[in-house]
Every structure is written in C-alpha cells, then in structure tokens.
Amino acid sequence: MKFILSLPLTLLPLIAYNIIVFSGGASDPAMIFETPVLGFDMVSGARFTMVTGDLLVTGALVVLFIEVLKATRTGTVALADHILSMLVFVAYLVEFLVIGGAATSVFFILMVVALIDVIAGFSITISGARRDFAVGPDAH
C-alpha cells in the first residue's frame, strides 16, 4: 500500500496524454488538443471555451499541488516518492525528445510540471529535514 502512495501523480497526465494522442488516430497531435471540451457564455457576453489541452494542463496543475503536499512527508516513503518522480520526469523528457507525437506545447508544459514536482519535492524535503534536525544557519 505504501508503494502505491509513493507513485507520483504526475504519471497520470503522461498516461492521459498518450491515450489521447496515440488512440486518437489524428495525423497532427497538436490539433487534438484544440478540440473544445467545455464552453459557456459569460456575463460579459464573451464566450469561454476550454479545449482538451487546457483541460489536461489544468489537471496536471491540480496533481502538482497534491504532489507538493506529499513532499512534506519524511522517511523512506518520501525518498521513494522522489526517486519515482525523477523517473517520471525522465520518461517525459525521453518521450519529448524521441516521440514525434510528444512534440507539442501541451506535452512540454506537462514535462515542466513534472520537473517542478522533482525540484519542489527535493527542496521541500531538504528544508523540512534541516528544520527537523536543526542543521544549518537556522539552527539555534
């Protein structure tokens, strides 16, 4: 059960992206993410339209928030979480560089979200450990 809690949630947007692109059958992956998903008229008279790419990025930001909250944990579970988050980022990077269907701005933003997860996870854990063990210039 602890292993499942250690799985980085940034893996979910990667899986969703691959399902959308590689099961869609479109010749241009970027066009898939321009498909309107939600739309309604605003009080101002303007029309709000959310496209598939926007929805995927919004979901990734929600997942990033949860991952930042998970980064406040300490112990071996946190270490496993950081290692797996790094592996997910490497998967994003390799796919971005090697797979043609991943060469979109949506995928790039998802990859940056995964990178922020890695950096934030290590940074938060290090500052939390410093506080817990009273190490460094802030020690009293």
C-alpha positions as CSV (number, residue, x, y, z in Angstrom):
1,M,0.0,0.0,0.0
2,K,2.9,2.4,0.8
3,F,4.3,1.8,-2.7
4,I,1.0,2.9,-4.3
5,L,1.1,6.1,-2.2
6,S,4.7,6.7,-3.4
7,L,3.6,6.7,-7.0
8,P,3.9,10.2,-8.4
9,L,0.6,11.5,-9.6
10,T,2.4,13.4,-12.4
11,L,2.3,10.0,-14.2
12,L,-1.5,10.4,-14.7
13,P,-1.2,13.3,-17.2
14,L,1.5,11.4,-19.1
15,I,-0.8,8.4,-19.4
16,A,-3.7,10.6,-20.3
17,Y,-1.7,12.4,-23.0
18,N,-0.5,9.2,-24.5
19,I,-4.0,7.8,-24.6
20,I,-5.4,10.9,-26.2
21,V,-2.7,11.2,-28.9
22,F,-2.0,7.6,-29.7
23,S,-5.5,6.3,-29.7
24,G,-6.9,9.4,-31.5
25,G,-5.6,8.5,-34.9
26,A,-5.1,12.1,-35.9
27,S,-2.2,12.9,-38.2
28,D,-1.4,16.1,-36.2
29,P,-1.3,15.6,-32.4
30,A,-1.4,19.4,-31.8
31,M,-4.8,19.6,-33.4
32,I,-6.2,17.1,-31.0
33,F,-5.6,19.5,-28.1
34,E,-7.5,22.3,-29.9
35,T,-10.8,20.4,-29.7
36,P,-13.3,22.2,-27.5
37,V,-14.4,20.3,-24.4
38,L,-16.4,22.9,-22.5
39,G,-17.9,26.2,-23.4
40,F,-20.4,28.7,-22.0
41,D,-21.3,32.3,-22.2
42,M,-20.1,34.7,-19.6
43,V,-22.0,37.6,-18.0
44,S,-19.8,40.0,-20.0
45,G,-21.1,38.5,-23.2
46,A,-17.8,36.8,-24.1
47,R,-17.7,33.0,-24.7
48,F,-15.5,30.9,-22.5
49,T,-14.1,27.8,-24.3
50,M,-11.9,25.2,-22.7
51,V,-10.0,22.9,-25.1
52,T,-8.6,19.5,-24.5
53,G,-5.0,20.8,-24.0
54,D,-6.2,23.4,-21.4
55,L,-8.1,20.7,-19.5
56,L,-5.1,18.4,-19.4
57,V,-2.8,21.2,-18.2
58,T,-5.3,22.2,-15.5
59,G,-5.5,18.6,-14.3
60,A,-1.7,18.5,-14.2
61,L,-1.6,21.6,-12.0
62,V,-4.0,20.0,-9.6
63,V,-1.8,16.9,-9.5
64,L,1.2,19.1,-8.9
65,F,-0.5,20.7,-5.9
66,I,-1.1,17.3,-4.4
67,E,2.5,16.2,-5.1
68,V,3.8,19.3,-3.3
69,L,1.7,18.4,-0.3
70,K,3.1,14.9,-0.4
71,A,6.6,16.3,-0.5
72,T,6.2,17.4,3.1
73,R,6.4,13.8,4.3
74,T,9.7,12.5,5.7
75,G,11.2,9.0,5.8
76,T,11.7,6.2,3.3
77,V,8.3,6.7,1.7
78,A,9.4,10.3,0.8
79,L,12.7,9.1,-0.7
80,A,10.9,6.5,-2.9
81,D,8.5,9.2,-4.0
82,H,11.3,11.5,-5.0
83,I,13.1,8.7,-6.9
84,L,9.9,7.8,-8.8
85,S,9.1,11.4,-9.5
86,M,12.6,11.7,-11.1
87,L,11.9,8.6,-13.2
88,V,8.6,10.1,-14.4
89,F,10.3,13.3,-15.4
90,V,13.0,11.3,-17.3
91,A,10.1,9.4,-19.1
92,Y,8.6,12.8,-20.1
93,L,12.0,14.0,-21.3
94,V,12.8,10.9,-23.3
95,E,9.3,10.9,-24.9
96,F,9.6,14.6,-25.7
97,L,12.9,14.1,-27.5
98,V,12.2,10.8,-29.2
99,I,8.5,10.5,-30.0
100,G,7.1,12.8,-32.7
101,G,3.6,12.8,-31.1
102,A,5.0,14.4,-28.0
103,A,6.5,17.4,-29.8
104,T,3.6,19.7,-28.7
105,S,3.4,22.7,-26.4
106,V,0.9,20.8,-24.2
107,F,3.4,18.0,-23.7
108,F,6.2,20.4,-23.0
109,I,4.1,22.1,-20.3
110,L,3.3,18.7,-18.7
111,M,7.0,18.0,-18.7
112,V,7.7,21.3,-17.0
113,V,5.1,20.4,-14.3
114,A,6.9,17.1,-13.8
115,L,10.2,19.0,-13.4
116,I,8.7,21.4,-10.9
117,D,7.5,18.3,-9.0
118,V,11.0,16.9,-8.8
119,I,12.6,20.2,-7.8
120,A,9.9,21.2,-5.3
121,G,9.9,17.7,-3.8
122,F,13.7,17.8,-3.1
123,S,13.6,21.4,-1.9
124,I,10.7,20.9,0.5
125,T,12.2,17.7,1.9
126,I,15.6,19.3,2.4
127,S,14.2,22.3,4.2
128,G,12.0,20.1,6.3
129,A,14.9,17.9,7.2
130,R,17.0,20.9,8.1
131,R,14.3,22.1,10.5
132,D,13.7,18.7,12.0
133,F,17.4,18.1,12.7
134,A,18.3,21.7,13.4
135,V,21.1,21.7,10.9
136,G,22.5,24.8,9.1
137,P,22.4,28.5,9.7
138,D,18.8,28.5,11.1
139,A,19.9,26.1,14.0
140,H,19.6,27.6,17.5
